[in-house]
Amino acid sequence: MTNDDAGDLLRQFYQVYGRPEEGPPQSINVGHLFQNLSVDQSELNMLREALEDRNLRRQFSACQIILDDLATRLTSDELLRDLSPTNLSARDFEELYSRTLWFSLAATLDKRDGILPLTPFDDQVELPLPVKIQMTIHGSLVIRLYIALVCMREGILSRLIDQNARGGSRCCQQIRSLLNSDYIRRIRNALSHGTFSSCIAGLVFRDDNGIVVATPGFLNWMSTWIMLINLQVISASI
């Protein structure tokens, strides 16, 4: 097997910023795959810069630690106990319920045949793999992230979490810390006011502080837990 510098770079990037199941295995020579794909060298340089960005690493690590803690808390009834009883107006309930439906609908856009993405145009035209990934995996993520990070930033959910955090709920304090973390704030700012695009490793978010390169696995994990918070708020009101 020939030298696989690109594969080693991707594996290193996913090891730092991704989820445990992400990244090409050692048995795959990514360089061979690149021979049939158009990969801009600037994208690989961007991954190197992200790996060298100590500030981004610190922000990512802080966000990951909070998520790990919440992943444990949200599998118990801790948040439900802290929020119950929650009396929601019909308008507030509709706000939470609508966001849950939108998030679920966006998730259905990410369809797979095994590990390969499926698009509505597969029966009509042969699309390159990077285009399929942008249409399905990345497209679904952008919509879900917008719902989870931008739409949910203001409104009844934010008010309930802040209220219970001030009341001493450790779980709500962690949720508030997560939603206000630098890593999520930068992604939210890019979705709202900056720019974002696809790259070989996932999605690139650009704001006034530079770039955040995030993997699909981590973004999916993060947005899913945030939506589960939304669902538990709904459950506490029923």
WOUR-V62942 format. One line per field, one symbol per residue. ss: DSSP state (H for helix, E for strand, L for the rest). phi: phi as a letter, one per 40 degrees, with the letter a starting at -180 (. if undefined). psi: psi as a letter, one per 30 degrees, with the letter a starting at -180 (. if undefined). Layout:
BEGIN
ss->???
phi->???
psi->???
END
This chain:
BEGIN
ss->LLLLHHHHHHHHHHHHHLLLLLLLLLLLLHHHHHLLLLLLHHHHHHHHHHHHLHHHHHHHHHHHHHHHHHHHHLLLLHHHHHHLLLLLLHHHHHHHHHHHHHHHHHHLLLEEELLEEELLLLLLLLLLHHHHHHHHHHHHHHHHHHHHHHHHHLLHHHHHHHHHHHLLLHHHHHHHHHHLLHHHHHHHHHHHLLEEEEELLEEEEEELLEEEEELHHHHHHHHHHHHHHHHHHHHHHL
phi->.cdbccccccccccccbbcdcchccccbccdccccbbcbcdcccccccccccccccccccccccccccccdccccbcdcccccccbcbccccccccccccccccccccccbbbgbccbbcbccbacccddcccccbcccccdccccccbccccbhcccccccccccchcccccccccccbccccdcccccccbbbaacacbibbbbbcchbbbbcdcccccccccccccdcccccccc
psi->klkieeeeeeeeeeeefalefllklffkjeeeeffgkjkkffeeeeeeeeffjeeeeeeeeeeeeeeeeeeeeffageeeeefkkjjkleeeeeeeeeeeeeeeeefffikljcfkkklfgffekjkleeeeeeedeeeeeeeeeeeeeeefelaeeeeeeeefeffgjeeeeeeeeefgleeeeeeeeeeefblllllffbkkkkafgbljjkleeeeeeeeeeeeeeeeeeeeff.
END
